């Protein structure tokens, strides 16, 4: 059960601080008020390192969230009350964290709280965008349509993420296997040949000497490869979590050879799709920009959207600050200008998202077609050099033997 810290005032006017456990912030406030305290501040306490749950990656997979949204929409459309729909979803949901969040939301809805308010207490489970769209659905009486749109949105996002991941996973797997094969050859196979060459007193060519030198070095440090790789990965993750690290990675990742342009297109597609969904759901544009910046989580896009919010408050158009940022291609800016002039920004953003999602899919397919044979060629070349370096003296020894 979450721990909450609070600041309150007693009936006598004395200020008090403390912590208490409750299923959510709403329940914590209710508990404090039952003790005749006037609540000033309640927020979830940050647990100590020793008490913190260990979590790797997202608490809920995109595919699981899509299924939840789709099933929820079906139940609401069938006329099942919200609290009863949530109770059914609790029974059908396998993910423990999602199941707990749904159960808590159901309890709050039964007490008369709005669905969106209850979901906002679980920010790690229900994204800001999802909650804002639920608010729109509640206001317009179109909750089932909103849930279906959200399922479509996260389904597209999941598809793009999987496409990009698949394009990056194959080269990484091949590289890891190649490194393992090369280390095995250098540590296990080459020393055997070295002993044989030493016994025969064979004269070795420079390439064989180079490979043997690499083998001796690998024999001393091969055990460092795994801990060094793990250490570098941990350092990289820690850097990415820091504020400066996020900005640095946001700049660097789009400049990476081969994969950088694909990741940039995917980020633009996600930004356009998110902003389009929010605007079509009647979310105010300034609020939609803030939610989109948090949803995309990219430093360059966040800065551009923050600048856009400032310009909009000054009475300017959205396309101007996005053009000034230098991040977005001219096509995106031009399509936004057309959307602004026709009063159809949400539809134009949807078209931008469609274009870039399709472009990402094509780019990934082209990358896989290019990178796969290239990697195999590199791996085969490295292994071939090692084998040739060992076999060359063997052939000379055989020729000398025949003479």
GUDOMAR-323210 format. One line per 10 residues: number of its first residue (from 1); their letters; for each residue x, y, z of C-alpha. Coordinates in nm, 2 decimals. Last residue first. Example, Ala and Ser with C-alpha at 12.3 -4.5 7.8 and 13.67 -1.06 7.14 Angstrom:
<sites>
2> SA> 1.37,-0.11,0.71; 1.23,-0.45,0.78;
</sites>
This chain:
<sites>
403> XXXXXXXXXX> 5.98,-3.14,-4.98; 5.64,-3.27,-4.87; 5.70,-3.16,-4.51; 5.80,-2.81,-4.63; 5.47,-2.79,-4.82; 5.28,-2.90,-4.52; 5.45,-2.65,-4.29; 5.37,-2.38,-4.55; 5.00,-2.49,-4.55; 4.99,-2.48,-4.17;
393> XXXXXXXXXX> 5.15,-2.13,-4.17; 4.85,-2.00,-4.39; 4.59,-2.19,-4.19; 4.60,-1.99,-3.87; 4.59,-1.64,-4.03; 4.33,-1.77,-4.28; 4.10,-1.88,-3.99; 4.14,-1.55,-3.81; 4.08,-1.35,-4.13; 3.78,-1.56,-4.22;
383> XXXXXXXXXX> 3.62,-1.50,-3.88; 3.66,-1.13,-3.92; 3.53,-1.14,-4.28; 3.24,-1.36,-4.20; 3.13,-1.12,-3.92; 3.16,-0.82,-4.16; 2.97,-1.00,-4.44; 2.70,-1.11,-4.20; 2.67,-0.75,-4.07; 2.63,-0.62,-4.43;
373> XXXXXXXXXX> 2.38,-0.89,-4.52; 2.15,-0.79,-4.23; 2.21,-0.41,-4.24; 2.07,-0.34,-4.59; 1.75,-0.54,-4.60; 1.69,-0.46,-4.23; 1.74,-0.09,-4.30; 1.50,-0.10,-4.60; 1.23,-0.26,-4.39; 1.29,-0.01,-4.11;
363> XXXXXXXXXX> 1.27,0.28,-4.35; 0.94,0.15,-4.50; 0.78,0.11,-4.16; 0.91,0.45,-4.05; 0.77,0.62,-4.36; 0.43,0.47,-4.30; 0.43,0.60,-3.94; 0.56,0.93,-4.08; 0.28,0.98,-4.33; 0.00,0.86,-4.10;
353> XXXXXXXXXX> 0.13,1.10,-3.82; 0.14,1.39,-4.06; -0.21,1.30,-4.18; -0.33,1.30,-3.81; -0.16,1.63,-3.76; -0.36,1.77,-4.05; -0.69,1.63,-3.90; -0.62,1.79,-3.57; -0.51,2.12,-3.72; -0.83,2.16,-3.92;
343> XXXXXXXXXX> -0.91,2.53,-3.91; -0.84,2.57,-4.28; -0.56,2.83,-4.23; -0.42,2.64,-3.93; -0.42,2.31,-4.10; -0.25,2.46,-4.41; 0.02,2.60,-4.18; 0.05,2.26,-4.01; 0.11,2.10,-4.35; 0.39,2.35,-4.42;
333> XXXXXXXXXX> 0.56,2.30,-4.09; 0.56,1.92,-4.13; 0.69,1.94,-4.48; 0.97,2.18,-4.38; 1.11,1.91,-4.15; 1.08,1.96,-3.77; 1.39,2.01,-3.55; 1.48,2.36,-3.65; 1.30,2.50,-3.34; 1.20,2.81,-3.54;
323> XXXXXXXXXX> 0.97,2.61,-3.77; 0.79,2.46,-3.46; 0.77,2.81,-3.31; 0.59,2.94,-3.62; 0.36,2.64,-3.70; 0.16,2.68,-3.38; 0.03,3.03,-3.47; 0.08,3.35,-3.27; -0.14,3.51,-3.02; 0.12,3.57,-2.75;
313> XXXXXXXXXX> -0.02,3.28,-2.55; 0.03,3.07,-2.86; 0.39,3.18,-2.87; 0.45,3.06,-2.52; 0.29,2.72,-2.59; 0.49,2.68,-2.90; 0.81,2.74,-2.71; 0.71,2.46,-2.47; 0.63,2.24,-2.77; 0.97,2.30,-2.93;
303> XXXXXXXXXX> 1.15,2.24,-2.60; 0.96,1.91,-2.54; 1.03,1.81,-2.90; 1.41,1.85,-2.86; 1.41,1.69,-2.51; 1.20,1.38,-2.61; 0.95,1.26,-2.35; 0.67,1.20,-2.61; 0.40,1.18,-2.35; 0.53,1.47,-2.14;
293> XXXXXXXXXX> 0.55,1.70,-2.44; 0.21,1.58,-2.56; 0.05,1.66,-2.22; 0.19,2.01,-2.23; 0.08,2.07,-2.59; -0.27,1.94,-2.52; -0.31,2.17,-2.22; -0.22,2.47,-2.44; -0.45,2.34,-2.72; -0.76,2.29,-2.50;
283> XXXXXXXXXX> -0.87,1.92,-2.51; -1.17,1.88,-2.75; -1.10,1.51,-2.82; -0.99,1.59,-3.17; -0.72,1.81,-3.01; -0.60,1.53,-2.78; -0.59,1.27,-3.06; -0.40,1.51,-3.30; -0.15,1.60,-3.03; -0.07,1.23,-2.96;
273> XXXXXXXXXX> -0.06,1.14,-3.33; 0.17,1.43,-3.42; 0.41,1.37,-3.13; 0.42,1.00,-3.20; 0.49,1.05,-3.57; 0.76,1.31,-3.50; 0.93,1.07,-3.25; 0.91,0.78,-3.51; 1.07,1.00,-3.78; 1.35,1.10,-3.54;
263> XXXXXXXXXX> 1.41,0.73,-3.45; 1.44,0.64,-3.82; 1.68,0.93,-3.89; 1.91,0.82,-3.60; 1.92,0.45,-3.69; 2.17,0.46,-3.98; 2.43,0.67,-3.81; 2.33,0.82,-3.48; 2.24,1.19,-3.50; 1.89,1.15,-3.37;
253> XXXXXXXXXX> 2.02,0.96,-3.07; 2.27,1.24,-2.98; 2.03,1.53,-2.93; 1.77,1.36,-2.71; 2.05,1.17,-2.54; 2.22,1.49,-2.43; 1.88,1.65,-2.31; 1.79,1.33,-2.12; 2.14,1.32,-1.97; 2.12,1.68,-1.85;
243> XXXXXXXXXX> 1.79,1.59,-1.66; 1.93,1.26,-1.53; 1.76,0.93,-1.63; 1.97,0.90,-1.95; 2.29,0.92,-1.75; 2.18,0.65,-1.52; 2.09,0.42,-1.81; 2.43,0.48,-1.98; 2.61,0.41,-1.66; 2.42,0.08,-1.62;
233> XXXXXXXXXX> 2.50,-0.02,-1.98; 2.87,0.07,-1.94; 2.88,-0.14,-1.63; 2.71,-0.44,-1.80; 2.95,-0.42,-2.09; 3.25,-0.40,-1.86; 3.12,-0.69,-1.65; 3.07,-0.90,-1.96; 3.40,-0.82,-2.14; 3.63,-0.84,-1.83;
223> XXXXXXXXXX> 3.65,-1.22,-1.85; 3.82,-1.19,-2.19; 4.11,-0.98,-2.04; 4.41,-1.21,-2.02; 4.33,-1.46,-2.29; 4.21,-1.17,-2.51; 4.56,-1.02,-2.49; 4.73,-1.34,-2.58; 4.48,-1.40,-2.87; 4.53,-1.05,-3.00;
213> XXXXXXXXXX> 4.91,-1.12,-3.02; 4.84,-1.45,-3.19; 4.62,-1.27,-3.45; 4.89,-1.01,-3.51; 5.16,-1.28,-3.54; 4.94,-1.46,-3.80; 4.89,-1.14,-4.00; 5.27,-1.08,-3.99; 5.36,-1.41,-4.14; 5.49,-1.68,-3.91;
203> XXXXXXXXXX> 5.81,-1.89,-3.96; 5.75,-2.23,-3.82; 5.96,-2.36,-3.53; 5.76,-2.68,-3.54; 5.69,-2.68,-3.16; 5.62,-2.31,-3.17; 5.37,-2.35,-3.46; 5.19,-2.62,-3.27; 5.17,-2.42,-2.95; 5.03,-2.12,-3.14;
193> XXXXXXXXXX> 4.78,-2.34,-3.32; 4.63,-2.45,-2.98; 4.65,-2.09,-2.86; 4.43,-1.98,-3.16; 4.14,-2.22,-3.08; 4.04,-2.15,-2.72; 4.09,-1.78,-2.64; 4.10,-1.62,-2.98; 3.84,-1.85,-3.14; 3.61,-1.82,-2.84;
183> XXXXXXXXXX> 3.65,-1.44,-2.83; 3.57,-1.42,-3.20; 3.26,-1.63,-3.16; 3.14,-1.43,-2.86; 3.20,-1.10,-3.04; 3.00,-1.23,-3.34; 2.72,-1.35,-3.12; 2.70,-1.00,-2.96; 2.71,-0.83,-3.30; 2.44,-1.06,-3.44;
173> XXXXXXXXXX> 2.21,-0.99,-3.15; 2.27,-0.61,-3.17; 2.21,-0.61,-3.54; 1.88,-0.80,-3.50; 1.75,-0.59,-3.21; 1.77,-0.25,-3.38; 1.53,-0.32,-3.66; 1.30,-0.52,-3.43; 1.30,-0.23,-3.18; 1.20,0.02,-3.45;
163> XXXXXXXXXX> 0.91,-0.20,-3.57; 0.80,-0.29,-3.22; 0.78,0.08,-3.13; 0.58,0.16,-3.45; 0.33,-0.12,-3.38; 0.29,-0.02,-3.02; 0.23,0.34,-3.11; -0.04,0.23,-3.36; -0.21,0.01,-3.10; -0.18,0.29,-2.85;
153> XXXXXXXXXX> -0.38,0.53,-3.07; -0.63,0.26,-3.17; -0.70,0.18,-2.81; -0.72,0.54,-2.73; -0.98,0.59,-3.01; -1.18,0.30,-2.87; -1.17,0.45,-2.52; -1.28,0.78,-2.66; -1.57,0.62,-2.85; -1.69,0.43,-2.53;
143> XXXXXXXXXX> -1.66,0.75,-2.32; -1.87,0.96,-2.55; -2.09,1.14,-2.30; -1.94,1.47,-2.40; -1.80,1.57,-2.06; -1.71,1.21,-1.96; -1.54,1.15,-2.29; -1.33,1.47,-2.27; -1.22,1.38,-1.91; -1.13,1.03,-2.04;
133> XXXXXXXXXX> -0.92,1.20,-2.31; -0.73,1.39,-2.04; -0.67,1.07,-1.84; -0.53,0.89,-2.15; -0.30,1.18,-2.24; -0.18,1.20,-1.88; -0.08,0.83,-1.89; -0.27,0.57,-1.68; -0.04,0.33,-1.51; 0.25,0.54,-1.37;
123> XXXXXXXXXX> 0.00,0.83,-1.32; -0.22,0.63,-1.09; -0.40,0.90,-0.89; -0.52,1.05,-1.22; -0.73,0.73,-1.28; -0.96,0.82,-0.99; -1.01,1.18,-1.12; -1.08,1.05,-1.47; -1.34,0.80,-1.34; -1.52,1.07,-1.14;
113> XXXXXXXXXX> -1.57,1.00,-0.77; -1.90,0.88,-0.64; -1.79,0.63,-0.38; -1.83,0.35,-0.63; -1.60,0.53,-0.87; -1.33,0.52,-0.60; -1.36,0.14,-0.55; -1.34,0.09,-0.93; -1.03,0.31,-0.95; -0.86,0.09,-0.68;
103> XXXXXXXXXX> -0.95,-0.23,-0.86; -0.82,-0.09,-1.19; -0.49,0.01,-1.03; -0.45,-0.33,-0.87; -0.51,-0.51,-1.20; -0.27,-0.28,-1.38; 0.00,-0.35,-1.13; -0.06,-0.73,-1.13; -0.08,-0.78,-1.51; -0.33,-1.06,-1.57;
93> XXXXXXXXXX> -0.64,-0.86,-1.63; -0.97,-1.05,-1.68; -1.10,-1.04,-1.32; -1.01,-0.67,-1.28; -1.17,-0.60,-1.61; -1.51,-0.74,-1.49; -1.49,-0.51,-1.18; -1.40,-0.21,-1.40; -1.71,-0.28,-1.61; -1.92,-0.30,-1.29;
83> XXXXXXXXXX> -1.79,0.04,-1.18; -1.85,0.20,-1.52; -2.21,0.06,-1.56; -2.26,-0.20,-1.84; -2.45,-0.04,-2.13; -2.29,-0.26,-2.41; -2.09,0.05,-2.52; -1.94,0.07,-2.18; -1.84,-0.30,-2.19; -1.69,-0.28,-2.54;
73> XXXXXXXXXX> -1.50,0.04,-2.45; -1.34,-0.13,-2.14; -1.24,-0.43,-2.35; -1.06,-0.21,-2.61; -0.89,0.01,-2.34; -0.77,-0.29,-2.14; -0.65,-0.47,-2.46; -0.46,-0.16,-2.57; -0.30,-0.13,-2.22; -0.18,-0.49,-2.23;
63> XXXXXXXXXX> -0.02,-0.44,-2.57; 0.14,-0.12,-2.45; 0.30,-0.31,-2.16; 0.22,-0.20,-1.81; 0.48,-0.14,-1.53; 0.71,0.00,-1.80; 1.08,-0.11,-1.79; 1.24,-0.29,-1.50; 1.09,-0.24,-1.16; 1.23,-0.31,-0.82;
53> XXXXXXXXXX> 0.99,-0.20,-0.56; 1.14,0.05,-0.32; 1.18,-0.04,0.04; 1.56,-0.06,0.05; 1.60,0.25,-0.17; 1.37,0.45,0.06; 1.02,0.52,-0.06; 0.92,0.86,-0.20; 0.61,0.98,-0.02; 0.30,1.02,-0.22;
43> XXXXXXXXXX> 0.16,1.37,-0.17; -0.09,1.54,0.07; -0.09,1.91,0.15; -0.31,2.14,0.36; -0.56,1.91,0.52; -0.77,2.04,0.80; -0.76,1.76,1.06; -1.07,1.63,1.23; -0.94,1.27,1.24; -1.19,1.17,0.97;
33> XXXXXXXXXX> -1.04,1.45,0.76; -0.71,1.27,0.77; -0.86,0.94,0.65; -1.05,1.11,0.37; -0.73,1.28,0.25; -0.54,0.95,0.25; -0.83,0.78,0.06; -0.81,1.04,-0.22; -0.43,1.01,-0.23; -0.45,0.63,-0.29;
23> XXXXXXXXXX> -0.47,0.29,-0.12; -0.36,0.45,0.21; -0.06,0.45,0.44; 0.02,0.74,0.66; 0.29,1.00,0.70; 0.34,1.30,0.92; 0.32,1.67,0.96; 0.12,1.89,1.20; 0.04,2.26,1.23; -0.15,2.36,1.54;
13> XXXXXXXXXX> -0.47,2.57,1.49; -0.67,2.42,1.78; -0.88,2.22,1.53; -0.56,2.06,1.40; -0.38,2.18,1.08; -0.24,1.95,0.81; 0.07,1.86,0.62; 0.09,1.51,0.47; 0.33,1.24,0.36; 0.17,0.94,0.18;
3> XXX> 0.28,0.57,0.18; 0.14,0.34,-0.09; 0.00,0.00,0.00;
</sites>
